[in-house]
Amino acid sequence: MDALERLSTVEDLRRLMGRYVRYADHQRRQDLASLFTPDGTFTPHKPDGSVWLRMRGREEIAATVGAGGGPGVTLIHHLFSDEIDVDSATGARGRELSGVLNTTARTAESA
């Protein structure tokens, strides 16, 4: 794999992460889960680096990722930086530093 192929793969992965946060913010759970392979895993970490959750497979990912949202909740994901290592044409590893702002709409009753 030459440098141009590696850079193209890194950019494709960045765009994939962009779709991920768009789907998450708009509570498109099935679209988000479709970004993973059928047996894919998703393991988000806490700020201290410890594992927050472990999910396996599209169904579990869709059910778990969407659990934080709901009526009146707005999720806003921010991607800050990434570390992507392309190992080969079929393998890459990476980390994405991100944050989520979780807000709840105020109603007349809660004001």
LINSUL-V753753 format. One record per helix or strand of 3 or more residues. SS is the DSSP state (@ for helix, = for strand). FROM is the first residue (numbers start at 1). TO is the last residue. If there is no record, write none. Layout:
ss:SS from:FROM to:TO
ss:SS from:FROM to:TO
This chain:
ss:@ from:3 to:25
ss:@ from:29 to:33
ss:@ from:58 to:68
ss:= from:73 to:88
ss:= from:91 to:104
